[in-house]
Amino acid sequence: MLTFEEAARRGADRVGAEVVRLAAQDVRGMLVPPEFEEAFYRSVNLPEQLGRLFAPINPRRVDEDVLEDLTARAEALIRTSFLMDDAVQIFYRALGNAGLDRGAVHVRRPGLLSTEEAQVMPPGTAALQAVKRLWTSDWAFGAVLVRLDETGGVGLDARPTLIFPGLTGTPDPVMAEALGMGTAWVNETGLVGLP
């Protein structure tokens, strides 16, 4: 896990353009790399469990009632699966190093508006729970239905997760124009998004 400043040094092709843009504006935040999410899935055998769970789904002819039940079960599976202790400690240390282990934080995927918020106290359990809620949302009915329509399957690749200080940002057209961007999101701490 890296602060935005550390992540930006790796280049946009590895960490995403938004992180590089945010780092250039000295935005405080943390990148949870896709490898962390992927390690979580593998450590508790989620790919196999999810594969078995969704086996009854025919992507060409989706029974939405069945899919709704299966997505609820998949969300519960993600929500109730635990990260390994070593991963949790790494997350807590990184959160503290980024200065995000106290106060309000919000968590989102790069370029997306959907967030999870938390009020954090050391060591950072509430922030970790917000990250897990965000990952769980990938298995909501609508998200799975979109994947079925677009890819013909329910599987998904791990993606970066961003953690910001403060509550969820809102669009600020004045800031966007000043930065030469189409969109900029701000909250009580300042700039928190340049998708």
Order of alpha helices (4+ residues) and beta strands (2+ residues): beta-alpha-alpha-alpha-beta-alpha-alpha-alpha-alpha-beta-beta-alpha-alpha-beta-beta-alpha-beta-beta
